[in-house]
């Protein structure tokens, strides 16, 4: 589920949850090795746990090409003003390119948009589509969508299902876009469907919205803060610094911790800091040089059984090309904090200043990274981080003192 836009199969077999079922069978553990191992937090039972010691087999892991079908749904109470091709172009190839850059070419999201509208049996207003959706009406929507699509869509061919509603239908609420998970999979064409992405975006849609929602399909958590009354700041945890916090962020590339979890960073690119150390960090969004040796992209300090501080460099390249500031970013990770509860907190190394009021989703964190010559003491411990230099190639030299 994304925060509100600033612009804006039998029923008995379907039991829906707002969160993914934690009882689904996990895949085999793939333990971290070498220097990274001591800092690999264990995966827990909370929704979208940020443990990285094993992969939850209930989710597809994006370490190879995955196929996604886009099903376009119209309604009896509206005549579409757009075409499926136009709506597909709203999201692709941009979403594929986002993930190709974020994964350093290790993952390709291959879309298969259907060419025609498929008519739902009931008017759009009947389904009561909204952000906090009535479970019975949402179940009916999903049941009807799969039923009407099944004659023309072979679901057995696809890893991901996007159900795209006519954006001009009167009952479609653009704040209702989300991933819906099932505690028991649906079955179609001999395949289990564990979750679907319900897309209710306007045309054109919110920037990077499908990258955010697809991140949930890969077991990544919401990093924004949802106020209890729905009002106030949503971006106090991570600001602009990860698409799972805000699809509008200036630096939406995924945190290095997420990339480690997904398999896009291997253990050779992750260093566990257990004593005083100087590390050179390659920018998280920089494209690897063909034939060059793999450099360190993520340094981690274990701070407890289920917590750590991550250190990475962010620069104006790749998915982060519009970033407000460059430097060395610090953030806390907690493996027992569920999606939406703040499993990641960016540490503000410049708490008395902010940046980019005209563009940032949360200016107080827009200047969070440390710059060359600056030092920061991590609260609650004895660790200090000093950015000593920046190399001619754009990497950052960081001196880490742990007090041990």
C-alpha positions in Angstrom: 0.0 0.0 0.0 1.3 3.5 -0.8 0.6 6.7 1.0 -2.1 9.0 -0.4 -1.3 10.7 -3.7 -0.7 14.3 -3.4 -3.0 14.6 -6.5 -5.7 13.5 -5.2 -11.9 -19.1 -7.4 -15.2 -19.0 -5.4 -15.9 -16.4 -2.8 -15.6 -19.0 0.0 -12.1 -19.9 -1.2 -10.8 -16.3 -1.0 -9.8 -15.1 2.5 -7.9 -11.9 2.3 -5.5 -10.3 4.7 -4.1 -6.8 4.8 -0.8 -8.4 5.5 0.8 -11.5 4.0 0.3 -14.7 6.0 3.3 -15.5 8.1 2.4 -19.1 8.2 3.4 -19.8 4.5 6.3 -22.1 4.2 9.7 -20.4 3.9 12.3 -21.4 1.4 15.6 -22.9 2.4 18.0 -20.7 4.3 20.9 -19.2 2.4 23.3 -18.1 5.1 25.6 -15.1 4.7 29.2 -16.0 4.4 32.6 -14.5 5.0 32.9 -11.0 6.5 29.2 -10.3 6.1 27.9 -13.3 8.2 28.1 -11.8 11.7 25.9 -8.9 10.6 23.2 -10.9 8.8 20.1 -10.3 11.0 17.9 -13.4 11.2 14.5 -13.3 9.5 11.6 -13.2 11.9 7.8 -13.8 11.7 6.8 -10.2 11.4 5.3 -9.0 8.1 8.1 -8.3 5.6 10.9 -8.9 8.1 14.2 -7.4 7.2 16.2 -10.4 8.3 18.6 -11.4 5.6 19.8 -14.8 6.7 17.2 -16.7 4.6 14.5 -16.1 2.0 10.8 -16.5 2.5 9.8 -18.9 -0.2 6.2 -17.6 -0.2 7.6 -14.7 -2.3 9.3 -14.8 -5.7 12.9 -13.8 -5.4 13.9 -11.3 -8.1 17.3 -12.7 -8.9 16.3 -13.8 -12.4 13.8 -12.8 -15.1 10.2 -12.8 -13.8 7.1 -12.5 -16.0 4.2 -10.2 -15.1 0.7 -10.1 -16.7 -1.3 -6.9 -16.8 -5.0 -7.4 -16.9 -7.1 -4.3 -17.8 -10.6 -4.2 -16.2 -13.5 -2.0 -17.4 -16.9 -1.6 -15.8 -20.5 -1.4 -17.0 -20.9 2.1 -15.6 -18.0 3.7 -17.6 -16.6 3.7 -21.1 -12.8 3.8 -20.9 -11.2 7.0 -22.2 -7.8 5.3 -22.5 -6.5 2.1 -24.0 -4.7 -0.8 -22.4 -1.6 0.1 -24.4 -1.6 3.7 -23.0 -2.0 2.4 -19.4 0.8 -0.1 -19.9 3.1 2.6 -21.2 2.4 4.6 -18.0 4.4 1.9 -16.1 6.6 0.2 -18.6 9.4 0.2 -19.6 10.1 2.6 -16.7 9.4 0.0 -14.0 11.6 -2.6 -15.7 14.4 0.0 -16.1 14.1 1.0 -12.4 14.7 -2.6 -11.3 17.4 -3.3 -13.9 19.4 -0.3 -12.5 18.7 -1.2 -8.9 19.7 -4.8 -9.4 22.8 -4.1 -11.5 21.3 -6.1 -14.3 20.6 -9.2 -12.1 16.8 -8.9 -12.4 14.5 -8.2 -15.3 10.8 -7.6 -14.8 9.2 -8.7 -18.1 5.6 -7.3 -18.6 2.9 -9.0 -20.6 0.1 -6.4 -21.0 -3.1 -7.7 -22.4 -4.4 -5.9 -25.5 -8.1 -5.6 -24.6 -10.3 -4.4 -21.8 -12.0 -7.2 -19.9 -15.5 -6.2 -18.6 -16.3 -6.7 -14.9 -19.8 -8.0 -14.1 -20.7 -5.2 -11.7 -20.5 -1.4 -11.8 -17.3 0.2 -10.4 -19.3 1.9 -7.7 -20.7 -1.4 -6.5 -17.3 -2.6 -5.3 -16.8 0.2 -2.9 -13.1 0.7 -3.9 -11.1 2.7 -1.4 -7.9 2.7 0.5 -9.3 0.8 3.6 -11.5 -1.5 1.7 -14.4 -3.5 3.0 -13.2 -7.1 3.0 -16.3 -8.6 1.4 -16.4 -6.1 -1.5 -12.7 -6.5 -2.1 -13.1 -10.3 -2.1 -15.9 -9.9 -4.7 -13.7 -7.6 -6.8 -10.8 -10.1 -6.9 -13.1 -13.1 -7.5 -14.8 -11.4 -10.4 -11.5 -10.1 -11.8 -10.0 -13.6 -11.9 -13.2 -15.1 -13.2 -13.6 -12.8 -16.1 -9.9 -12.8 -17.0 -9.4 -16.6 -16.8 -10.9 -17.5 -20.2 -8.3 -15.3 -22.0 -5.3 -15.3 -19.6 -3.2 -18.3 -18.8 -2.1 -17.5 -15.3 0.3 -20.5 -15.2 2.7 -18.5 -17.4 3.2 -15.6 -14.9 5.0 -14.9 -11.7 3.2 -11.6 -10.9 -0.4 -10.4 -11.6 -1.3 -6.7 -12.0 -5.1 -6.0 -12.1 -5.4 -2.6 -13.7 -8.8 -0.8 -13.3 -10.1 1.8 -15.8 -8.9 5.0 -14.2 -11.9 7.0 -15.4 -14.6 4.7 -13.9 -16.5 6.6 -11.2 -15.9 4.1 -8.4 -12.2 3.9 -8.8 -10.2 5.5 -6.0 -6.6 6.2 -6.9 -5.5 5.9 -3.3 -6.5 2.2 -3.2 -3.6 0.9 -5.2 -2.0 -1.9 -3.1 -0.8 -5.5 -3.0 -3.4 -7.9 -1.7 -2.1 -11.1 -0.1 -4.1 -14.3 0.4 -3.8 -16.5 3.5 -4.8 -19.3 1.1 -3.6 -19.1 -2.5 -6.1 -18.8 -5.3 -5.8 -21.4 -8.0 -6.0 -20.7 -11.7 -4.7 -22.7 -14.7 -3.0 -25.1 -12.3 -1.0 -22.3 -10.6 -1.2 -20.9 -7.0 -1.7 -17.1 -7.0 -0.6 -15.9 -3.6 -1.0 -12.2 -4.1 -2.1 -9.7 -6.8 -1.3 -6.0 -7.3 -4.5 -4.0 -7.6 -3.8 -0.9 -9.6 -6.3 2.0 -9.4 -4.0 4.8 -10.6 -4.9 7.9 -12.5 -3.6 8.4 -16.0 -0.8 9.4 -15.9 -0.1 7.6 -12.6 2.0 8.5 -9.6 5.7 8.4 -10.3 7.3 5.0 -9.5 4.1 3.7 -7.9 4.5 0.3 -9.6 8.1 0.0 -8.5 6.9 0.5 -4.9 4.1 -2.0 -5.1 6.2 -4.6 -6.9 8.7 -4.2 -4.0 6.0 -5.7 -1.8 5.7 -8.7 -4.1 9.4 -9.3 -3.3 8.8 -9.1 0.5 9.9 -5.6 1.0 8.2 -3.5 3.7 6.5 -0.1 3.7 9.0 2.4 5.1 6.7 5.3 5.5 5.0 6.3 8.7 1.2 6.3 8.6 -0.3 8.7 11.1 -3.1 7.3 13.1 -5.5 9.9 11.8 -4.2 9.8 8.3 -2.9 13.4 8.6 0.6 14.8 9.1 3.9 13.7 7.7 4.2 10.3 6.2 8.0 10.5 5.4 9.6 10.9 8.8 11.3 7.5 8.9 13.4 7.6 5.6 12.4 10.7 3.7 13.5 10.6 0.0 15.9 7.6 0.5 14.1 4.5 -0.8 11.1 3.9 -3.1 9.6 1.8 -0.3 9.3 5.0 1.7 7.9 7.2 -1.0 7.5 6.7 -4.8 8.0 10.5 -5.0 11.4 10.5 -3.4 14.4 12.2 -5.0 16.7 9.3 -4.3 14.4 6.2 -4.8 17.1 3.6 -5.3 16.6 0.8 -2.8 18.7 0.7 0.4 21.7 -1.5 0.3 20.1 -3.6 3.0 17.2 -4.3 0.7 19.5 -5.2 -2.1 21.4 -7.6 0.1 18.1 -9.2 1.1 17.0 -9.6 -2.5 20.3 -11.0 -3.7 21.5 -8.0 -5.7 24.4 -7.4 -3.3 26.5 -10.5 -2.6 28.5 -11.1 0.5 31.7 -9.8 -1.1 30.0 -6.3 -1.3 28.9 -6.3 2.3 31.4 -5.7 5.2 30.5 -6.4 8.8 32.3 -3.9 11.1 33.4 -5.4 14.4 36.4 -3.2 15.2 37.9 0.1 14.0 38.0 0.0 10.2 38.5 2.2 7.1 36.3 1.2 4.2 35.8 2.5 0.7 32.2 2.5 -0.4 31.1 2.5 -4.0 27.9 4.6 -4.6 24.8 2.4 -4.2 23.3 3.5 -7.5 26.6 3.4 -9.6 26.6 1.0 -12.5 29.4 -1.6 -12.2 32.3 -1.3 -14.6 32.5 -4.4 -16.8 35.5 -6.5 -15.9 36.3 -4.5 -12.7 36.6 -6.1 -9.3 33.5 -6.0 -7.1 33.9 -3.2 -4.5 32.2 -2.7 -1.1 28.8 -1.1 -1.3 27.4 -1.7 2.2 29.0 -1.6 5.7 27.1 -2.9 8.7 27.5 -2.6 12.4 25.5 -5.1 14.5 24.0 -3.3 17.4 21.8 -6.1 18.9 20.2 -9.5 18.3 17.8 -7.9 15.9 19.2 -4.6 15.0 22.1 -3.0 13.0 23.3 0.3 11.6 24.0 0.3 7.9 26.4 2.7 6.1 26.3 3.3 2.4 27.1 6.0 -0.2 24.5 7.8 -2.3 25.4 9.8 -5.4 23.5 11.5 -8.2 23.6 8.5 -10.6 21.2 5.8 -11.8 17.9 5.8 -9.9 19.3 8.5 -7.6 20.2 10.9 -10.4 17.7 13.6 -9.0 19.0 13.3 -5.4 19.1 16.5 -3.4 22.4 15.7 -1.7 25.3 13.2 -2.0 27.3 11.6 0.7 27.4 8.7 3.2 24.0 7.7 4.5 23.4 6.0 7.8 20.3 4.1 8.9 19.1 1.7 11.5 17.5 -1.7 10.7 15.2 -3.7 13.0 14.2 -7.2 12.0 11.3 -7.5 14.4 9.6 -4.3 13.3 6.8 -5.0 10.8 6.0 -3.2 7.6 4.7 0.3 8.2 6.1 0.3 11.8 9.5 1.8 11.0 11.8 -1.2 10.3 14.3 1.4 8.9 15.2 4.8 10.3 17.5 7.2 8.5 19.9 8.9 10.9 19.9 12.6 10.4 23.5 13.7 10.6 22.5 17.3 10.1 19.6 17.6 12.6 19.6 21.4 12.6 19.3 21.9 8.9 17.2 20.7 5.9 17.3 20.9 2.2 15.3 21.2 -1.0 12.0 22.4 0.3 10.7 22.8 -3.2 11.4 19.1 -4.2 12.0 16.9 -1.2 9.2 14.8 0.3 10.7 15.5 3.8 13.3 18.3 3.8 14.6 17.5 7.3 16.1 14.3 6.0 17.1 15.5 2.6 20.5 16.5 3.8 20.9 13.4 6.0 24.2 12.1 4.4 27.6 12.9 5.8 29.9 14.9 3.5 33.7 14.8 3.3 35.4 16.0 6.5 32.3 15.4 8.6 32.0 13.1 11.6 28.9 11.7 13.3 28.5 9.8 16.6 25.8 7.1 16.4 23.3 7.7 19.3 23.2 5.0 22.0 26.7 3.6 21.5 30.4 4.4 21.0 30.6 4.3 17.2 31.7 7.3 15.2 31.6 7.6 11.4 34.0 10.0 9.6 34.0 10.6 5.9 37.7 11.1 5.2 37.8 11.5 1.4 36.2 10.9 -1.9 38.2 9.1 -4.6 38.6 10.3 -8.2 36.2 7.5 -9.2 33.5 8.8 -6.9 33.8 6.3 -4.1 33.8 7.5 -0.5 36.5 6.7 2.1 34.9 6.2 5.5 36.7 5.8 8.9 34.6 3.8 11.4 35.6 3.8 15.1 33.6 1.3 17.2 35.1 2.0 20.6 36.1 -1.7 21.0 
